[in-house]
């Protein structure tokens, strides 16, 4: 079931078309990657879902019904540009923002205590926001984004300003939110995070959706018949001395004499390659090498559909 459906949305600003007939489906209880280069239209779409602006045409369905003003109560939004008040104390501000989201003072204090302890930031409670680093401020804003247990969570570059340890901390919390029933829209330029977290994606470029679907299926659709092997024995001299038997290999790159990556020639399969190798060597391991989302992103945005995505 789709929790959020964007249907044929158009948004224009004067002579600029930010969204041109954009449609996406966000399945319930998944992490959905909203991808695209700068200026593609992602922020315009996020603002429409949050009802900050309205589409010129098209519609948004949330849980099967037209989006309405009261739906903002079940949405949590972490914008790329942070919005904390610099002169306010952290605890005072977190409590204020939680109450704005409909959380009672008593419940907010309980939840904030839990999150501040979990993130080990209790000592920040009486500090002013301006005293905190960007990463510290990001932690606070993440907490106030999820404090009201939103059913739809929209995170725009949530890892900005974080070191690797805190990035992993936030990634784990996003996965837990999904496990607890939230639907998450993740907008990021970090394609490794997309592969790690996202179930589905939509790639927007120049105001239009140019690629969408499950991450696993998209990567498979760009496969290039490339495989990584580890064997017992040395293959390089064997192939050189028996080149006629290995016409099925178009290209090979060695990590060392027992570890190598091969691209098969057209019309040959992995079974044929394994069958040839296993007659001479013990195969310790092998796996297909799929293109990563970063390469797919670049290829589609640049419009080069014939490029080889995997470098040997």
Secondary structure, 3 states (H helix, E strand, C coil): CEEEEEEEEEEEECCEEEEEEEEEEEECCCEEEEECCCCCCHHHHHHHHCCCCCCCEEEEEECCEECCHHHHHHEEEECCCCCCCCCCEHHHHHHHHHHHCCCCHHHHHHHHHHHHHHCCCHHHCCCEHHHCCHHHHHHHHHHHHHCCCCCEEEEECCCCCCCHHHHHHHHHHHHHHHHCCCEEEEECCCHHHHHHHCCEEEEEECCEEEEEEEHHHHHHHCCCCEEEEEEECCCHHHHHHCHHHHCCEEEEEECCCCEEEEEECCCCCHHHHHHHHHCCCEEEEEEECCCCHHHHHHHHHHCCCCCCCCCC
